[in-house]
């Protein structure tokens, strides 16, 4: 979907989508035919997360840190001797 389609689906402005794209929180593909940025479902989910986080007063920098974290987290196993 193009920038305006994504914006309309999320009830935000196209400029908001462009801002988060420009600072690297969204990474759309470019159409080889016309060079338009094409956003997919993952971009939509990320934008929804960004909007939710901003409503909770997370800063843009804090959101960037969240997105930089690995998607899988290894939790240490603590063995108890019985």
C-alpha positions as CSV (number, residue, x, y, z in Angstrom):
1,X,0.0,0.0,0.0
2,X,1.1,3.6,-0.6
3,X,1.7,6.2,2.0
4,X,-1.8,7.7,1.7
5,X,-3.4,4.2,2.0
6,X,-1.5,3.4,5.2
7,X,-2.3,6.8,6.6
8,X,-6.0,6.5,5.9
9,X,-6.2,3.0,7.4
10,X,-4.7,4.2,10.6
11,X,-6.5,7.6,10.7
12,X,-3.3,9.6,10.6
13,X,-1.7,12.0,8.2
14,X,0.6,10.9,5.3
15,X,3.2,13.3,6.8
16,X,3.2,11.2,10.0
17,X,3.9,8.1,8.0
18,X,6.6,10.0,6.1
19,X,8.2,11.2,9.3
20,X,8.6,7.8,10.8
21,X,9.9,6.5,7.5
22,X,12.4,9.3,7.3
23,X,13.8,8.6,10.8
24,X,14.1,4.9,10.0
25,X,11.3,3.4,12.1
26,X,9.5,2.3,9.0
27,X,11.3,0.7,6.1
28,X,9.0,0.3,3.1
29,X,10.1,-1.3,-0.2
30,X,10.4,0.9,-3.3
31,X,8.4,0.0,-6.4
32,X,10.8,-0.8,-9.2
33,X,8.2,0.6,-11.7
34,X,7.6,4.1,-10.3
35,X,9.8,4.4,-7.2
36,X,6.8,4.8,-4.8
37,X,7.3,3.6,-1.3
38,X,5.2,0.4,-0.7
39,X,4.2,-0.4,2.9
40,X,3.3,-3.9,3.9
41,X,1.5,-5.5,6.9
42,X,4.6,-5.4,9.0
43,X,5.0,-1.7,8.4
44,X,1.3,-1.2,9.4
45,X,1.9,-3.2,12.6
46,X,5.0,-1.2,13.4
47,X,3.1,2.1,12.8
48,X,0.3,0.9,15.1
49,X,2.9,0.1,17.8
50,X,4.6,3.5,17.3
51,X,1.2,5.3,17.7
52,X,0.4,3.3,20.8
53,X,3.8,3.9,22.4
54,X,3.6,7.6,21.7
55,X,0.2,7.7,23.4
56,X,1.9,6.2,26.4
57,X,4.5,9.0,26.3
58,X,7.4,6.9,25.0
59,X,9.9,9.1,23.2
60,X,10.9,8.4,19.6
61,X,14.4,7.5,20.9
62,X,12.8,5.0,23.3
63,X,10.8,3.4,20.5
64,X,14.0,3.1,18.4
65,X,15.6,1.2,21.3
66,X,12.7,-1.2,21.5
67,X,12.9,-1.8,17.7
68,X,16.6,-2.5,18.0
69,X,16.2,-5.2,20.5
70,X,16.5,-8.8,19.3
71,X,13.1,-10.4,18.6
72,X,14.1,-13.5,20.5
73,X,15.2,-13.2,24.1
74,X,17.0,-16.0,25.8
75,X,16.0,-16.4,29.4
76,X,18.5,-18.0,31.8
77,X,17.2,-21.2,33.4
78,X,17.8,-21.4,37.1
79,X,18.0,-24.9,38.4
80,X,17.1,-25.5,42.0
81,X,18.7,-28.4,43.8
82,X,16.1,-30.4,45.7
